[in-house]
Amino acid sequence: MRDLLRQFQNTTAGEVLRFQAHVAKLMGDGALAYFGWPQAHEDEAERAVRAALAVVSAVSGLSVKGGQQLSVRVGIATGVVVVGDLIGIGSAQENAVVGETPNLAARLQAIAEPGTVVISELTYRLIGNLFEVTSIRPQKLAGFDAPVSAFKVIGEGRAESRFEALHADESAPLAGREHDVALLLDRWRLAASGEGQVVELFGEAGIGKSRILQELREHLKDEAHTRLRYYCSPYHVETALYPVTDQLLRAGDIRRTDPPDRQLDCLEQLLAGSTKSPNEAIPLIAALLSIPTEGRYPKVDLMAQK
């Protein structure tokens, strides 16, 4: 439990995350983590959900003497809280927190099944389509007058970009960017005529870069073209090829929650006709995507550099 808490200290993110160890005697009663205090970020809801999924994955992989299986359940709620003075002594010292959000997180944790993450309705609205979720029937929770809606997180969503995931149902009018869009369309026409072009669109976060690209795609939707989209992620800074693997997974409609055989089938369909040596290419790409190939393809026996 202390190791998990150390991880949370480096993951500040107004979400309240509470996870309850299913084997209380081995791991203690639970832990409460605050996202948005003492330091706030624009993506606190996403940070909380990612942290929760990481905890569930880490606990499921722990080995315990006697062959017992550990599991954890997580509740996440978003809302306003008041943080007060320090209470407690020594390692038990913590800030007093007042508000219904911690209580809601605890109640959601209580209704979660072992090995799952349950989030509040407000948290769900904040994460958009960044994660795949299923609705839970509204339930009457202790301390709340009306039945509470909740959602169970299945895994990461399938949206191609954060912009699409967070703005799937809305598209604000584009104003004052006519020159930028016209410039991009001019470069597109040059490229389509055979004169290669590269355009770099850069600027501070939130100024509308993704919205400009969305407008460009709208202008080109009736023209024949192939679009390849690669995205970096602050959550995968130690995975150098993450943009490539993510694009391949999306291109092949490969879901991490599917059985390995199903993932390999999707990869075969993706690469069908694009290589003359499938017995060499498919195991190599499968290894890059961490898809097992035992029994269907020879093992890739190459140095990491190769």
N, C-alpha and C positions, 0 to 999 in steps of 0.2 A: 504494500500500500504506500509506503514512504517513497519508493521508486516512482510510482505513478504520480504522486503528488509533486515530486521534483519536476517531472515532465510538464505538469500544469503550470508550474511557476514560470516556465519559459514560453507559455502559450496564453498570454493575457487576452481575453476576449470578452447592452445590458442584458447578456444571457446569464442564466444561472443553471449550472449543470450539476446534477446530483446523481451519483451512481452507487448502487447498493450491491455489495458482494453477496452472491447467492450462498456462499459458504462462509457465514459470518465468523465462525470460530477461527478460521484460517487467515482471513484477511481483515478482520475488524468489521465494524458496522457499516461504514461507508465513508464518502467524502463529498465535500461541497466545493465547487469551483466557480469563480465569478469571471465573466467575460465582459469587458467594458469598464472595469475598475481594477486597479487604479489607473490603467492606461486604456484608452479607447481607440478602436479602429473602425473603419467603415464596414467591415465584413465580419462583425462579431458573431452573427448567427451562423455563418458558414464555419467560422473557426470552432465554435462550440460543437457543431455536428461532426466535423472532421475529428475533433479530439475524442468525442464519444465513440465514434466508429473505431478509432485507433485503440481505445481502451478495451472495447469488446474483442477486437482481434487479438490484442496482446494477452488478455486474460485467458482466452480460449486456447492459446498456445502454451500456457504454463504447464509444466509437469509437476505432479504431486505424488508423493509417496503413497503406495497402496493402490495406485491406478485410479484415484478419484479424479473427476473432471470438474474443474472450476468454471463458473460462469458469472456473468455480471449483467446487471440491467441498468439502464440509464434513463433519466428524465430530464428534459430541457425545457425551460420556460423563459419567456422574454417579458420584461416589464420594468417599471420604475421601483427602485429601492432606495432607502435612506441608510447610509453607512455611518455608524457612530464611532464611539471611542473603543479602545482595546479592552477586551475582557479576558479573564482567564490568567493562568500563570505558566511561565516557561513555554514548552513546546505546544501547550494547549491554548496559548494566547491567540486571539483572533479578534477581528472587528465585529462589533454588534451590527447586525443588518435587520432593518425593519421593512416590511412590505409583504404582500401576498405572493410575490413571484417565487421566493424560495420555497414557500409552502406548496405552491402549484407544482414546482419541479419535483418535490418530494412525493406528492400524490401521483404524478405521472410515472415516476420511477416505480411506485408500488404496483401500478397496473401493468407495467411492462413485463413481457415474458423474459425468462433468462436468455441472455445473449442478444437482446434487442435494444433499440434506442427509440424512445417515444418523445415527441415534441409537442409543444402547445400550438394553438392555431396562429398566434401572432408570429412565432418562430417560423412556422410553415410559410406564412406570407412573405417573410423576409428572405427566405432562401430561394424563392422562385422555383425554377426547374433545375437547380444545381444538383438536387438529389432526387432519387426515385422514392416515393413514399406511397403508403396506402392509408386510407382513412379508417379510423377506429370509431365505432358507434359511440355517440356522446354518453358519458357516464356521470352519475352523481358522485362527487368527491367530497370527502369530509372538509368542512370549512368553506364550501362554495354553495351558494343558494341554487343556482341553475346547473343543469347538466353541462359538462365541459367537453368540448370537441378536442380530439387529439389525433396525431398521425404517427404511424410507425415508419421509420426510415429503413429502406431496403438497401440502398447503396447509392453510388454516384449516378447522376442523371446522364442523359444521352445528348444534351444540347451541345452544339458545336463550339459555342463560345459563352463566356460569362455574360456578355451583352444580351445574347439571345435568351439565356437562361433566366435572366433577371428582368427582361423586357418582352417576354413572349406575348403578352396580351395588350401591349401598349406601344405606340409609336408616336412620339411627340413630333409636331411639325418642325421641319428644318428651316431655320431662318438665318439669313446673313451668311450663308455658305455657298451661294450660287457660284462664285468665282472658283472655289475649291472643287466643287463637283464638275464644273465645266472644264477645268484643267485635267482632272482625271479622265473625263470622257475623251478629251483631245488626245491624251496619251494612249487611251485604249484604241482609238481609231488608227493611230500610227502603228501600234503593235499588230492590229488586225491586218494592216496592209503589208506586213512583213518587216517593219522597222522595229527591232526589239526595244523595249522600254522597261525601266525600273523606276518606281516611284516610292519614296520613303515618306510616310506620314507620321509625324512625331509631335509630341507636346505633353503637357502636364495631364495627369489623370483627371477625367471628368469634363474635358473641354469639348468632347463630341467627336472624337476620332472614329469610334465604332459606328456612330450614327451616320457619319459621312459615308463610310463604306457600305452601310446598309442602303443608303440612297443610291450609291453607284450600282449595287446589285439589282435594285429595282429598275434602273435604266437599262440594264443588260439582260433582264430575265427572258426576253424574247430572242436574244442572239445566241447562236451556238458558241459554247465555250466550256472549258473544263476548269473547275475551281478546286484548288488544293489549299487547305487551311491548316496551319500549324500554330499551336498556342503554347507559350511557356506558362509556368505556374509557380507562384511563390511557395507552394506546398511541395514542390518536387525539385528543389534547387540542387539536390544531390543526385539526381537522375539525369544525366547529360542528354540522353536520347528520348526523354519523355515526350517532346513535341512529335517525334516520329512515331513512337509506339501509340500515342493517343490518336493520331490521324489514321493509322492502320486499323486500330480497333473500331473507329467510327466508320471507316470505309467498308470494312467487312461486316459491320453490324454484329461485332463480337462482344458479348456481354460477359463480364467477369463472374456473374452469378450463374451462368450456364455450366453444365458439366463439361469437363475437358474434351470429351469426344465431340460434343456439339460445337465447342469453340474451334476445334481443329477442322471440322466440316466447313465452317464459315470461312476459315482461312484458305482452305482448298478452293472454295468457290471464288474467293477474291483473287487468287493467283492463277486461276484456270485460264489458259491461253496466253499468259504473259511471260511464260518461261518454258524453255525447251528441256530444262533439267529439274523437274519438280522434286525428285528425290534429294536434290541438293538444296534447292531454294526453300522449300516448305519447312524442313527441319531447322534451317537457319533463322527464318523469320519467326517460326514458332518459339525458338529459344529466346529471341529478342522480346517476344510477347509473353514469355513464361508459360507457354502452353505445352503440356506433356505430349510426347509423341510415341511413347513406348508401345511396341507391338505393331506400329504402322509405318514408321520411318526409322532409318538408321540414326544412331546417336551422333550428334555433332561433336567431332573430336578436333577442336581447334583451340589455339591459344587465344586468350582474351583480345590481344591486339588484332589478330586475324579476324 
